[in-house]
Amino acid sequence: MSRPLRIEYPGAVYHVLCRGNNRQKIFRDDLDRRRYLEKLLHYCELKEVSLLGYCLLSNHIHLLVETPLGNLSKMMQAFQTSYTLYFNRRHGRSGHVFEQRYKALLVDKDNYLLQVSRYIHRNPVEAKLVGRPQDYRWSSYGAYVNGKGAGVLRTSPVLEQLGGEQREQIRNYREYVESEPVGGVSGEPPPAVKGVVIGDKEFAEQVLHRRRGRVVMERDYTLGQVEEAVCRVARVEREELRRAQRRPAIKRARELFMYLGRHHTGASLREIADRLGVRDISTVSHGEKRVAKGLRESGAGAKELKRVLDKTYSLIQA
């Protein structure tokens, strides 16, 4: 039986919650925390995921991320596997470090991004680890209030919702996070619709129903499933897809297969290359990156590419 749907589409923002297996500790000391952050930043950069915030507690972690490529599952799988291997090797143990299924709530970034960011940064206060969020070392709050958000960690999507120049944004954000609302601070997270969406009912309806073409099951497809869907959408024969040709339609279909093969199957670069009759695996890597680059651009070409991807996703899931 397939797992419940994980909604993934280009530009989605998530509040991700990862717990230790059986509520056990994920970090035993500061070296573990540093290694976790190093790996988090590395895999966000590698998978082109934007890190908007984080907070590391002893047995659970909060992340706020944006996925321009719609590839949360791929990033989290590689990242958590890497940290698990490090943790087990360092501490002479085996087995799971994290609960097998992390929780990922899709965030309405226009209306709830600030609220989710505040909740994440106030977690150490609510847990009574510190008296003020700025006193906790292992969260991204320091980068927010010191104006040091750069590179993989991006503070601007949150801060820009407050308007004004950067200095004014930071001042307003500090006031928003550190002040207690009337009636005291609530440690409850923002409400989630159907357990998967942080937003109003209209936003939930949009992502749960109107975006069905972009919904991706959290499992790997086979290269055969991807090949069949790409051939149908691109209107090419399997034999044509498996041979390099000069025809633009064939070239686009092959690159689409490379992208989907890398992001939505468990196949290696070598396996994808062999399916396409390619000797050099770098050809697959370059083709996948051209599609990813096209998805980040604007204009008619990018819109058409996204339309084709949506249609392909629908066929794979059919």
C-alpha positions as a Markdown table, in Angstrom:
| # | Residue | x | y | z |
|---|---|---|---|---|
| 1 | Met | 0.0 | 0.0 | 0.0 |
| 2 | Ser | 1.3 | 3.5 | -0.9 |
| 3 | Arg | 2.0 | 6.0 | 1.8 |
| 4 | Pro | -0.4 | 9.0 | 2.1 |
| 5 | Leu | 0.1 | 11.7 | -0.4 |
| 6 | Arg | 3.0 | 14.1 | 0.0 |
| 7 | Ile | 2.1 | 17.3 | -1.9 |
| 8 | Glu | 5.1 | 18.5 | -3.9 |
| 9 | Tyr | 5.2 | 21.2 | -6.6 |
| 10 | Pro | 7.7 | 23.8 | -7.6 |
| 11 | Gly | 7.7 | 26.8 | -5.2 |
| 12 | Ala | 6.1 | 24.9 | -2.3 |
| 13 | Val | 7.0 | 26.0 | 1.3 |
| 14 | Tyr | 6.9 | 23.5 | 4.2 |
| 15 | His | 7.1 | 23.4 | 7.9 |
| 16 | Val | 9.0 | 20.1 | 8.4 |
| 17 | Leu | 9.1 | 18.3 | 11.8 |
| 18 | Cys | 11.5 | 15.4 | 12.3 |
| 19 | Arg | 11.5 | 13.4 | 15.5 |
| 20 | Gly | 14.0 | 11.0 | 17.0 |
| 21 | Asn | 13.1 | 7.3 | 16.7 |
| 22 | Asn | 11.1 | 6.4 | 19.7 |
| 23 | Arg | 11.5 | 10.0 | 20.9 |
| 24 | Gln | 15.2 | 9.4 | 21.5 |
| 25 | Lys | 17.9 | 12.0 | 21.2 |
| 26 | Ile | 19.0 | 13.1 | 17.7 |
| 27 | Phe | 22.0 | 15.0 | 19.1 |
| 28 | Arg | 24.2 | 13.9 | 22.0 |
| 29 | Asp | 26.5 | 17.0 | 22.0 |
| 30 | Asp | 27.3 | 20.1 | 20.0 |
| 31 | Leu | 29.5 | 18.3 | 17.5 |
| 32 | Asp | 26.4 | 16.4 | 16.4 |
| 33 | Arg | 24.5 | 19.6 | 16.1 |
| 34 | Arg | 27.2 | 21.2 | 14.0 |
| 35 | Arg | 27.4 | 18.1 | 11.7 |
| 36 | Tyr | 23.7 | 18.2 | 11.3 |
| 37 | Leu | 23.7 | 21.8 | 10.2 |
| 38 | Glu | 26.6 | 21.2 | 7.9 |
| 39 | Lys | 24.8 | 18.4 | 6.2 |
| 40 | Leu | 21.5 | 20.4 | 6.1 |
| 41 | Leu | 23.2 | 23.3 | 4.4 |
| 42 | His | 25.0 | 20.9 | 2.0 |
| 43 | Tyr | 22.0 | 19.0 | 0.9 |
| 44 | Cys | 19.8 | 22.1 | 0.6 |
| 45 | Glu | 22.4 | 23.6 | -1.8 |
| 46 | Leu | 22.9 | 20.3 | -3.6 |
| 47 | Lys | 19.1 | 19.8 | -4.2 |
| 48 | Glu | 18.5 | 23.5 | -4.7 |
| 49 | Val | 16.2 | 23.8 | -1.7 |
| 50 | Ser | 15.9 | 27.2 | 0.1 |
| 51 | Leu | 16.3 | 27.0 | 3.9 |
| 52 | Leu | 14.2 | 29.7 | 5.5 |
| 53 | Gly | 14.6 | 28.7 | 9.1 |
| 54 | Tyr | 15.4 | 25.9 | 11.6 |
| 55 | Cys | 15.5 | 25.0 | 15.3 |
| 56 | Leu | 17.3 | 22.0 | 16.7 |
| 57 | Leu | 16.0 | 20.5 | 19.9 |
| 58 | Ser | 17.4 | 17.4 | 21.5 |
| 59 | Asn | 14.9 | 14.9 | 20.2 |
| 60 | His | 13.1 | 16.8 | 17.4 |
| 61 | Ile | 13.8 | 19.4 | 14.7 |
| 62 | His | 11.8 | 22.1 | 13.0 |
| 63 | Leu | 12.7 | 23.2 | 9.5 |
| 64 | Leu | 11.1 | 25.9 | 7.2 |
| 65 | Val | 12.0 | 25.2 | 3.6 |
| 66 | Glu | 11.0 | 26.3 | 0.1 |
| 67 | Thr | 11.4 | 23.9 | -2.8 |
| 68 | Pro | 11.8 | 25.7 | -6.2 |
| 69 | Leu | 12.0 | 22.3 | -7.9 |
| 70 | Gly | 9.2 | 20.5 | -5.9 |
| 71 | Asn | 11.7 | 17.9 | -4.5 |
| 72 | Leu | 11.3 | 17.9 | -0.7 |
| 73 | Ser | 11.2 | 14.1 | -0.5 |
| 74 | Lys | 14.4 | 13.7 | -2.5 |
| 75 | Met | 16.3 | 16.2 | -0.4 |
| 76 | Met | 15.1 | 14.8 | 3.0 |
| 77 | Gln | 15.8 | 11.2 | 2.1 |
| 78 | Ala | 19.4 | 11.9 | 1.1 |
| 79 | Phe | 20.0 | 14.3 | 4.0 |
| 80 | Gln | 18.6 | 12.2 | 6.8 |
| 81 | Thr | 20.4 | 9.1 | 5.4 |
| 82 | Ser | 23.7 | 10.9 | 5.5 |
| 83 | Tyr | 23.2 | 12.2 | 9.1 |
| 84 | Thr | 22.1 | 8.7 | 10.2 |
| 85 | Leu | 25.2 | 7.1 | 8.8 |
| 86 | Tyr | 27.4 | 9.8 | 10.5 |
| 87 | Phe | 25.6 | 9.4 | 13.9 |
| 88 | Asn | 25.7 | 5.6 | 14.0 |
| 89 | Arg | 29.3 | 5.6 | 13.0 |
| 90 | Arg | 30.4 | 8.1 | 15.5 |
| 91 | His | 28.4 | 6.6 | 18.4 |
| 92 | Gly | 29.0 | 2.9 | 17.6 |
| 93 | Arg | 25.4 | 2.1 | 17.1 |
| 94 | Ser | 23.0 | 0.9 | 14.3 |
| 95 | Gly | 19.4 | 1.4 | 13.4 |
| 96 | His | 17.1 | 4.3 | 12.8 |
| 97 | Val | 17.9 | 7.8 | 14.2 |
| 98 | Phe | 14.7 | 9.4 | 13.0 |
| 99 | Glu | 11.1 | 8.3 | 12.9 |
| 100 | Gln | 10.7 | 6.7 | 9.5 |
| 101 | Arg | 8.2 | 9.4 | 8.4 |
| 102 | Tyr | 8.9 | 13.0 | 9.0 |
| 103 | Lys | 5.9 | 15.4 | 9.0 |
| 104 | Ala | 5.7 | 18.1 | 6.3 |
| 105 | Leu | 3.0 | 20.7 | 6.4 |
| 106 | Leu | 2.5 | 22.8 | 3.3 |
| 107 | Val | 2.5 | 26.5 | 4.2 |
| 108 | Asp | 0.4 | 29.2 | 2.7 |
| 109 | Lys | 3.4 | 31.5 | 2.3 |
| 110 | Asp | 1.4 | 34.7 | 1.6 |
| 111 | Asn | -0.6 | 34.5 | 4.9 |
| 112 | Tyr | 1.1 | 32.1 | 7.3 |
| 113 | Leu | 4.8 | 32.2 | 6.7 |
| 114 | Leu | 5.5 | 34.8 | 9.4 |
| 115 | Gln | 3.4 | 32.9 | 11.9 |
| 116 | Val | 5.2 | 29.6 | 11.2 |
| 117 | Ser | 8.6 | 31.3 | 11.4 |
| 118 | Arg | 7.7 | 32.8 | 14.8 |
| 119 | Tyr | 6.5 | 29.4 | 16.1 |
| 120 | Ile | 9.8 | 27.7 | 15.1 |
| 121 | His | 12.0 | 30.4 | 16.6 |
| 122 | Arg | 10.0 | 30.5 | 19.9 |
| 123 | Asn | 10.2 | 26.7 | 20.4 |
| 124 | Pro | 13.2 | 26.9 | 22.8 |
| 125 | Val | 11.3 | 29.4 | 24.9 |
| 126 | Glu | 8.2 | 27.3 | 25.0 |
| 127 | Ala | 10.3 | 24.3 | 26.0 |
| 128 | Lys | 11.8 | 26.4 | 28.8 |
| 129 | Leu | 15.3 | 26.0 | 27.5 |
| 130 | Val | 15.9 | 29.7 | 27.4 |
| 131 | Gly | 14.1 | 32.9 | 28.5 |
| 132 | Arg | 14.4 | 34.6 | 25.1 |
| 133 | Pro | 14.6 | 33.2 | 21.5 |
| 134 | Gln | 17.9 | 35.1 | 20.9 |
| 135 | Asp | 19.5 | 33.2 | 23.7 |
| 136 | Tyr | 19.2 | 29.9 | 21.9 |
| 137 | Arg | 22.2 | 29.0 | 19.9 |
| 138 | Trp | 20.8 | 26.2 | 17.7 |
| 139 | Ser | 18.2 | 28.1 | 15.7 |
| 140 | Ser | 18.2 | 30.5 | 12.8 |
| 141 | Tyr | 16.9 | 33.3 | 14.9 |
| 142 | Gly | 20.3 | 34.8 | 15.4 |
| 143 | Ala | 20.8 | 35.1 | 11.6 |
| 144 | Tyr | 17.5 | 36.9 | 11.4 |
| 145 | Val | 18.1 | 39.5 | 14.0 |
| 146 | Asn | 21.8 | 40.0 | 13.1 |
| 147 | Gly | 21.1 | 40.5 | 9.4 |
| 148 | Lys | 23.3 | 37.6 | 8.4 |
| 149 | Gly | 21.0 | 35.5 | 6.3 |
| 150 | Ala | 22.9 | 34.6 | 3.2 |
| 151 | Gly | 23.6 | 31.7 | 0.9 |
| 152 | Val | 21.4 | 28.7 | 1.5 |
| 153 | Leu | 19.8 | 30.2 | 4.6 |
| 154 | Arg | 17.5 | 32.9 | 3.2 |
| 155 | Thr | 15.8 | 35.3 | 5.6 |
| 156 | Ser | 14.4 | 37.7 | 3.0 |
| 157 | Pro | 11.2 | 35.8 | 2.1 |
| 158 | Val | 10.1 | 36.1 | 5.8 |
| 159 | Leu | 11.4 | 39.6 | 6.5 |
| 160 | Glu | 10.1 | 41.2 | 3.4 |
| 161 | Gln | 6.6 | 40.5 | 4.5 |
| 162 | Leu | 7.1 | 43.1 | 7.1 |
| 163 | Gly | 7.9 | 45.9 | 4.6 |
| 164 | Gly | 10.4 | 48.7 | 4.7 |
| 165 | Glu | 14.2 | 48.7 | 4.6 |
| 166 | Gln | 16.2 | 45.7 | 6.0 |
| 167 | Arg | 16.9 | 47.4 | 9.3 |
| 168 | Glu | 13.2 | 48.2 | 9.8 |
| 169 | Gln | 12.3 | 44.7 | 8.8 |
| 170 | Ile | 14.6 | 43.2 | 11.4 |
| 171 | Arg | 13.4 | 45.5 | 14.1 |
| 172 | Asn | 9.8 | 44.7 | 13.3 |
| 173 | Tyr | 10.5 | 40.9 | 13.2 |
| 174 | Arg | 12.3 | 41.0 | 16.6 |
| 175 | Glu | 9.2 | 42.8 | 18.1 |
| 176 | Tyr | 6.9 | 40.3 | 16.5 |
| 177 | Val | 8.8 | 37.2 | 17.7 |
| 178 | Glu | 9.9 | 38.4 | 21.2 |
| 179 | Ser | 6.8 | 40.1 | 22.3 |
| 180 | Glu | 4.0 | 38.1 | 24.0 |
| 181 | Pro | 0.5 | 38.5 | 22.6 |
| 182 | Val | -2.4 | 39.5 | 24.8 |
| 183 | Gly | -3.3 | 36.6 | 27.0 |
| 184 | Gly | 0.2 | 35.1 | 27.0 |
| 185 | Val | 2.3 | 33.1 | 24.5 |
| 186 | Ser | 0.7 | 30.1 | 23.0 |
| 187 | Gly | 3.0 | 27.2 | 22.4 |
| 188 | Glu | 0.6 | 25.7 | 19.9 |
| 189 | Pro | 1.6 | 25.5 | 16.2 |
| 190 | Pro | -0.5 | 27.2 | 13.6 |
| 191 | Pro | -3.6 | 25.2 | 12.8 |
| 192 | Ala | -3.3 | 22.6 | 10.0 |
| 193 | Val | -6.1 | 21.8 | 7.6 |
| 194 | Lys | -6.6 | 18.0 | 7.2 |
| 195 | Gly | -3.2 | 17.5 | 8.8 |
| 196 | Val | -1.2 | 18.6 | 5.7 |
| 197 | Val | -1.8 | 22.3 | 5.0 |
| 198 | Ile | -1.2 | 25.4 | 7.1 |
| 199 | Gly | -3.5 | 27.9 | 5.6 |
| 200 | Asp | -7.1 | 28.9 | 5.2 |
| 201 | Lys | -9.7 | 26.6 | 3.6 |
| 202 | Glu | -9.4 | 28.3 | 0.2 |
| 203 | Phe | -5.7 | 27.6 | 0.1 |
| 204 | Ala | -6.2 | 24.0 | 1.3 |
| 205 | Glu | -8.9 | 23.5 | -1.4 |
| 206 | Gln | -6.5 | 24.8 | -4.0 |
| 207 | Val | -3.6 | 22.5 | -3.2 |
| 208 | Leu | -5.6 | 19.4 | -2.3 |
| 209 | His | -7.9 | 19.5 | -5.3 |
| 210 | Arg | -7.0 | 22.0 | -8.0 |
| 211 | Arg | -3.3 | 21.0 | -8.0 |
| 212 | Arg | -3.9 | 17.3 | -8.3 |
| 213 | Gly | -1.7 | 17.3 | -11.4 |
| 214 | Arg | 1.2 | 18.3 | -9.2 |
| 215 | Val | 0.6 | 16.0 | -6.3 |
| 216 | Val | 3.4 | 13.4 | -6.0 |
| 217 | Met | 3.2 | 10.2 | -4.0 |
| 218 | Glu | 6.1 | 9.9 | -1.5 |
| 219 | Arg | 7.5 | 6.8 | -3.2 |
| 220 | Asp | 9.9 | 6.1 | -6.1 |
| 221 | Tyr | 8.4 | 5.4 | -9.5 |
| 222 | Thr | 10.1 | 3.1 | -11.9 |
| 223 | Leu | 12.0 | 4.2 | -15.0 |
| 224 | Gly | 9.5 | 2.2 | -17.0 |
| 225 | Gln | 6.6 | 4.3 | -15.6 |
| 226 | Val | 8.4 | 7.5 | -16.3 |
| 227 | Glu | 9.4 | 6.4 | -19.8 |
| 228 | Glu | 5.8 | 5.5 | -20.7 |
| 229 | Ala | 4.5 | 8.9 | -19.4 |
| 230 | Val | 7.1 | 10.9 | -21.1 |
| 231 | Cys | 6.6 | 9.2 | -24.4 |
| 232 | Arg | 2.8 | 9.8 | -24.2 |
| 233 | Val | 3.2 | 13.5 | -23.3 |
| 234 | Ala | 5.9 | 14.1 | -25.9 |
| 235 | Arg | 4.3 | 11.9 | -28.5 |
| 236 | Val | 7.4 | 10.0 | -29.3 |
| 237 | Glu | 8.1 | 6.2 | -29.5 |
| 238 | Arg | 10.2 | 4.4 | -26.9 |
| 239 | Glu | 12.8 | 3.6 | -29.6 |
| 240 | Glu | 13.1 | 7.3 | -30.4 |
| 241 | Leu | 13.5 | 8.2 | -26.7 |
| 242 | Arg | 16.3 | 5.7 | -26.3 |
| 243 | Arg | 18.4 | 7.1 | -29.2 |
| 244 | Ala | 20.1 | 10.6 | -29.2 |
| 245 | Gln | 18.7 | 12.6 | -32.2 |
| 246 | Arg | 18.8 | 16.1 | -33.4 |
| 247 | Arg | 15.1 | 16.6 | -33.5 |
| 248 | Pro | 14.2 | 19.2 | -30.8 |
| 249 | Ala | 11.1 | 17.3 | -29.6 |
| 250 | Ile | 13.2 | 14.1 | -29.0 |
| 251 | Lys | 15.9 | 16.2 | -27.2 |
| 252 | Arg | 13.3 | 17.8 | -24.9 |
| 253 | Ala | 11.7 | 14.4 | -24.2 |
| 254 | Arg | 15.1 | 12.9 | -23.3 |
| 255 | Glu | 15.9 | 15.8 | -20.9 |
| 256 | Leu | 12.5 | 15.5 | -19.3 |
| 257 | Phe | 13.2 | 11.8 | -18.8 |
| 258 | Met | 16.6 | 12.6 | -17.2 |
| 259 | Tyr | 14.9 | 15.2 | -14.8 |
| 260 | Leu | 12.1 | 12.9 | -13.8 |
| 261 | Gly | 14.5 | 9.9 | -13.5 |
| 262 | Arg | 16.7 | 11.8 | -11.1 |
| 263 | His | 13.9 | 13.4 | -9.0 |
| 264 | His | 11.2 | 10.7 | -8.9 |
| 265 | Thr | 12.9 | 7.3 | -9.2 |
| 266 | Gly | 15.5 | 5.6 | -7.2 |
| 267 | Ala | 17.6 | 5.1 | -10.4 |
| 268 | Ser | 21.3 | 6.0 | -10.5 |
| 269 | Leu | 22.8 | 8.3 | -13.2 |
| 270 | Arg | 24.3 | 5.2 | -14.8 |
| 271 | Glu | 20.9 | 3.4 | -14.9 |
| 272 | Ile | 19.3 | 6.4 | -16.5 |
| 273 | Ala | 22.2 | 6.8 | -19.0 |
| 274 | Asp | 21.9 | 3.1 | -20.0 |
| 275 | Arg | 18.2 | 3.5 | -20.6 |
| 276 | Leu | 18.9 | 6.3 | -23.0 |
| 277 | Gly | 21.9 | 4.7 | -24.6 |
| 278 | Val | 24.3 | 7.4 | -23.2 |
| 279 | Arg | 27.9 | 6.5 | -22.4 |
| 280 | Asp | 28.8 | 9.5 | -20.2 |
| 281 | Ile | 26.7 | 9.9 | -17.1 |
| 282 | Ser | 27.5 | 13.6 | -17.1 |
| 283 | Thr | 25.1 | 14.0 | -20.0 |
| 284 | Val | 22.3 | 12.9 | -17.7 |
| 285 | Ser | 23.4 | 15.4 | -15.0 |
| 286 | His | 23.6 | 18.3 | -17.5 |
| 287 | Gly | 20.2 | 17.4 | -19.0 |
| 288 | Glu | 18.5 | 17.3 | -15.6 |
| 289 | Lys | 20.1 | 20.6 | -14.7 |
| 290 | Arg | 18.8 | 22.3 | -17.9 |
| 291 | Val | 15.2 | 21.3 | -17.0 |
| 292 | Ala | 15.7 | 22.4 | -13.4 |
| 293 | Lys | 17.1 | 25.8 | -14.6 |
| 294 | Gly | 14.1 | 26.2 | -17.0 |
| 295 | Leu | 11.7 | 25.6 | -14.1 |
| 296 | Arg | 13.3 | 28.5 | -12.2 |
| 297 | Glu | 12.9 | 31.0 | -15.0 |
| 298 | Ser | 9.9 | 33.0 | -16.0 |
| 299 | Gly | 8.1 | 33.5 | -19.3 |
| 300 | Ala | 6.2 | 31.4 | -21.7 |
| 301 | Gly | 8.9 | 28.7 | -22.0 |
| 302 | Ala | 8.9 | 28.0 | -18.3 |
| 303 | Lys | 5.1 | 28.0 | -18.1 |
| 304 | Glu | 5.0 | 25.4 | -21.0 |
| 305 | Leu | 7.7 | 23.3 | -19.2 |
| 306 | Lys | 5.6 | 23.3 | -16.0 |
| 307 | Arg | 2.5 | 22.4 | -17.9 |
| 308 | Val | 4.3 | 19.4 | -19.5 |
| 309 | Leu | 5.6 | 18.3 | -16.2 |
| 310 | Asp | 2.1 | 18.5 | -14.6 |
| 311 | Lys | 0.7 | 16.4 | -17.4 |
| 312 | Thr | 3.5 | 13.9 | -17.1 |
| 313 | Tyr | 3.0 | 13.6 | -13.3 |
| 314 | Ser | -0.7 | 12.9 | -13.8 |
| 315 | Leu | 0.0 | 10.1 | -16.3 |
| 316 | Ile | 2.6 | 8.5 | -14.0 |
| 317 | Gln | 0.0 | 8.4 | -11.2 |
| 318 | Ala | -2.8 | 7.1 | -13.4 |
